[in-house]
Amino acid sequence: MRHFEFTRTLVEAVDPVAAPVVDPVAAPVAAAPIPEPVVKKPKSNPIARVLAKLTKGVDKTETKGVTKPQVEAVLRAGGYEDFKINGNKIGVVVQIPDGAKKNEFRIAIMKEVIALLKAEFDEAVQYSNDPGLSSLGGAVFDNSPVCVVIKDSGKQGEQSAGMSNELELASTIQSVIEKYGTANVTFKDKRGKKMTIKDATEAEMTGKETSGGRKADIVLRSARGVLPISIKELSADFWESSDTAFGARAKEILQKLQDEGHIKLTPIAERTNKRTGEKIPVYKLNKEIVMEPTVQEAMNAIFGSDLNPKGGIVIQDFGPEHFTQKGNNVEVECHAVITNKDEIPESHLMVWQIRNDSTRMNPLPGLRTLAATLTRGIGKKGTKDVILVDQHGNVVKNPNIRS
């Protein structure tokens, strides 16, 4: 494994499109033991005191209801681009295949949308089977008139492959399978990297099945095997939400950085603990924190448990020009096809990010953790004003910023 130091990588990874393909993370280094945080009794807002108050059952009703622009932004970030909006109703327009699997696809798409919205808005979003929304029901939000429903874009011709996300891709492949019996599907990029499956007999949407660290958005199946695929838009900034994977470690890092005077946390609101009635402050962080992961952390965040070595990741802002179909052959032009760590573009290296989000509770009320791309963490030019931390919790200077 080639070795790239964290700060050297920060210098090199400032062009998300033209960046060379390199090792995604530094070679493994024996992790130094994390020192016990020294609780200093700062004058205001010690994290240790806040953490002691965190228990289950926090009342979130004091926060404002979500807005239509917020919901639309989350949907776009999740890969949806085609909408029909009527008042407060957001219709997500996708291609659903005709045939026996039509209802199955409609239900699966709705589940995907609900999961995406819950990842951002948590308990504020629920599924409603109210036929007044649509025949399938839809997603509704606490304290908000906004709702989300699924709309079928209608039957499309063989050459119409304007698919904006993984769901439309799966639907189109399934349509080919239902017409021809099988589909030969190839994902390719300009570097010559490819993923191919011959004689696929099923395109199964699996994005909601994330247990055990699974990452595949769709799984193409044939009599000979499977091809699990995670599909990312070129503009996608994050590999995963990491409240569970990184939340506990993030608390330690926040405590350490506060004790050392590198960060400030300002209370901006309060929430009420249902069990105790105690008021819990919601905090705002003065600067985002970007932290270097270990090799294993990066591999888990990017490939999960199912993509390597059987499948992989494709990155593209999907448009009609990226898809070609001739008979039962479907070719997908991608910005990058990734089947192993050596094929990850430097712009898409993974870093941990701790940032403000008033709807979240972990690592602290008002903050959240994410497995982000390197360009999201430090900016396309590498000069974003953030606090950089190595994998041992030490603050490092950004070599791209000259003071």
Backbone hydrogen bonds, N-H to C=O, Kabsch-Sander energy under -0.5 kcal/mol:
donor,donor_aa,acceptor,acceptor_aa,energy
4,F,2,R,-0.5
9,T,5,E,-2.5
10,L,6,F,-1.9
11,V,7,T,-1.4
12,E,8,R,-1.9
13,A,9,T,-2.5
14,V,12,E,-1.4
19,A,15,D,-1.5
22,V,20,P,-0.6
22,V,344,I,-1.2
39,V,37,P,-0.8
40,K,38,V,-0.8
50,V,46,P,-1.4
51,L,47,I,-3.1
52,A,48,A,-1.6
53,K,49,R,-0.6
53,K,50,V,-1.2
54,L,50,V,-0.7
54,L,51,L,-1.0
55,T,53,K,-0.5
59,D,272,T,-2.7
60,K,58,V,-0.6
63,T,60,K,-1.7
71,V,67,T,-2.2
72,E,68,K,-2.7
73,A,69,P,-2.2
74,V,70,Q,-1.9
75,L,71,V,-2.3
76,R,72,E,-2.6
77,A,73,A,-2.3
78,G,74,V,-1.4
79,G,76,R,-1.7
80,Y,75,L,-2.4
83,F,81,E,-0.6
84,K,91,G,-2.3
86,N,84,K,-0.5
86,N,89,K,-2.5
89,K,86,N,-2.1
90,I,88,N,-0.6
90,I,147,C,-2.8
91,G,84,K,-2.4
91,G,89,K,-0.7
92,V,90,I,-0.7
92,V,149,V,-3.1
93,V,82,D,-2.6
93,V,91,G,-0.7
94,V,92,V,-0.6
94,V,151,K,-2.5
96,I,94,V,-0.6
102,K,99,G,-1.7
105,F,101,K,-2.4
106,R,102,K,-2.1
107,I,103,N,-2.4
108,A,104,E,-2.4
109,I,105,F,-2.7
110,M,106,R,-2.0
111,K,107,I,-2.3
112,E,108,A,-2.2
113,V,109,I,-2.3
114,I,110,M,-2.5
115,A,111,K,-2.5
116,L,112,E,-2.3
117,L,113,V,-2.5
118,K,114,I,-2.6
119,A,115,A,-1.8
120,E,116,L,-0.8
120,E,117,L,-0.6
121,F,117,L,-3.4
122,D,118,K,-2.1
124,A,121,F,-2.0
125,V,122,D,-1.4
126,Q,140,V,-2.5
128,S,138,G,-3.1
133,L,130,D,-1.9
134,S,130,D,-1.0
137,G,134,S,-1.1
138,G,128,S,-2.6
139,A,148,V,-2.7
140,V,126,Q,-2.8
141,F,144,S,-0.5
141,F,146,V,-0.8
142,D,124,A,-2.6
144,S,141,F,-1.2
147,C,88,N,-2.0
148,V,139,A,-2.1
149,V,90,I,-2.4
151,K,92,V,-3.0
153,S,94,V,-3.0
160,S,157,G,-1.3
161,A,159,Q,-1.1
163,M,161,A,-2.3
164,S,162,G,-0.5
169,L,165,N,-1.9
170,A,166,E,-2.6
171,S,167,L,-2.3
172,T,168,E,-2.4
173,I,169,L,-2.4
174,Q,170,A,-2.5
175,S,171,S,-2.1
176,V,172,T,-2.1
177,I,173,I,-2.5
178,E,174,Q,-2.5
179,K,175,S,-1.4
180,Y,176,V,-3.1
181,G,177,I,-2.7
183,A,200,A,-1.4
184,N,328,N,-2.8
185,V,183,A,-0.6
185,V,197,I,-2.2
186,T,330,V,-2.3
187,F,195,M,-3.1
188,K,332,V,-2.5
189,D,193,K,-1.6
190,K,334,C,-0.5
192,G,189,D,-1.7
195,M,187,F,-2.2
197,I,185,V,-2.3
200,A,183,A,-2.9
201,T,221,R,-3.6
202,E,221,R,-1.3
204,E,202,E,-0.6
204,E,219,V,-2.7
206,T,204,E,-0.5
206,T,217,D,-2.2
207,G,217,D,-1.1
209,E,206,T,-1.8
210,T,208,K,-1.4
213,G,210,T,-1.3
214,R,211,S,-0.8
217,D,229,I,-2.6
218,I,229,I,-2.0
219,V,204,E,-2.8
220,L,227,L,-2.2
221,R,202,E,-2.5
222,S,225,G,-2.8
223,A,199,D,-0.5
225,G,222,S,-0.5
227,L,220,L,-2.4
229,I,218,I,-2.8
230,S,312,G,-2.2
232,K,230,S,-0.5
232,K,314,V,-3.0
236,A,233,E,-1.8
239,W,371,A,-3.7
240,E,371,A,-1.3
242,S,369,T,-1.8
246,F,242,S,-2.7
247,G,242,S,-0.6
247,G,243,D,-0.9
250,A,246,F,-2.7
251,K,247,G,-1.6
252,E,248,A,-1.3
253,I,249,R,-2.1
254,L,250,A,-2.7
255,Q,251,K,-2.3
256,K,252,E,-2.5
257,L,253,I,-2.8
258,Q,254,L,-2.3
259,D,255,Q,-2.6
260,E,256,K,-1.7
261,G,258,Q,-1.3
262,H,257,L,-2.7
263,I,257,L,-0.8
266,T,284,K,-2.5
268,I,282,V,-3.2
269,A,282,V,-1.1
271,R,280,I,-2.6
272,T,59,D,-0.7
273,N,278,E,-2.8
274,K,57,G,-2.0
274,K,272,T,-0.6
277,G,273,N,-3.0
280,I,271,R,-3.7
282,V,269,A,-2.6
283,Y,365,P,-3.1
284,K,266,T,-1.8
286,N,264,K,-1.9
289,I,354,I,-2.3
290,V,387,I,-2.8
291,M,352,W,-2.7
292,E,389,V,-2.5
298,A,294,T,-2.2
299,M,295,V,-2.4
300,N,296,Q,-2.5
301,A,297,E,-2.2
302,I,298,A,-2.2
303,F,299,M,-2.6
304,G,299,M,-0.8
304,G,300,N,-1.0
305,S,213,G,-1.9
306,D,303,F,-0.7
307,L,303,F,-1.6
311,G,307,L,-1.8
312,G,228,P,-1.9
313,I,338,I,-2.9
314,V,230,S,-2.4
315,I,336,A,-2.6
316,Q,232,K,-2.7
318,F,316,Q,-1.1
322,H,319,G,-2.1
323,F,320,P,-1.3
324,T,331,E,-2.3
326,K,329,N,-2.3
329,N,326,K,-2.0
330,V,184,N,-3.1
330,V,328,N,-0.5
331,E,324,T,-3.0
332,V,186,T,-3.0
333,E,322,H,-3.4
333,E,331,E,-0.6
334,C,188,K,-3.2
335,H,315,I,-2.4
336,A,315,I,-1.4
338,I,313,I,-3.2
339,T,337,V,-0.5
343,E,340,N,-1.7
344,I,341,K,-1.2
346,E,20,P,-1.7
348,H,345,P,-1.9
349,L,346,E,-1.6
351,V,372,A,-2.6
352,W,291,M,-2.7
353,Q,370,L,-2.5
354,I,289,I,-2.5
355,R,353,Q,-0.5
355,R,368,R,-2.1
357,D,366,G,-2.9
360,R,357,D,-2.0
366,G,360,R,-2.9
367,L,364,L,-2.4
368,R,355,R,-2.2
370,L,353,Q,-2.3
371,A,240,E,-2.9
372,A,351,V,-2.6
372,A,370,L,-0.9
373,T,237,D,-3.0
374,L,349,L,-1.8
375,T,347,S,-1.6
377,G,373,T,-2.0
378,I,374,L,-2.6
379,G,375,T,-1.5
382,G,379,G,-0.9
384,K,378,I,-2.8
386,V,384,K,-1.5
387,I,288,E,-2.6
388,L,386,V,-0.7
388,L,396,V,-0.5
389,V,290,V,-2.5
390,D,394,N,-2.7
393,G,390,D,-2.2
396,V,388,L,-2.2
401,I,398,N,-1.6
402,R,400,N,-0.6
403,S,401,I,-0.6
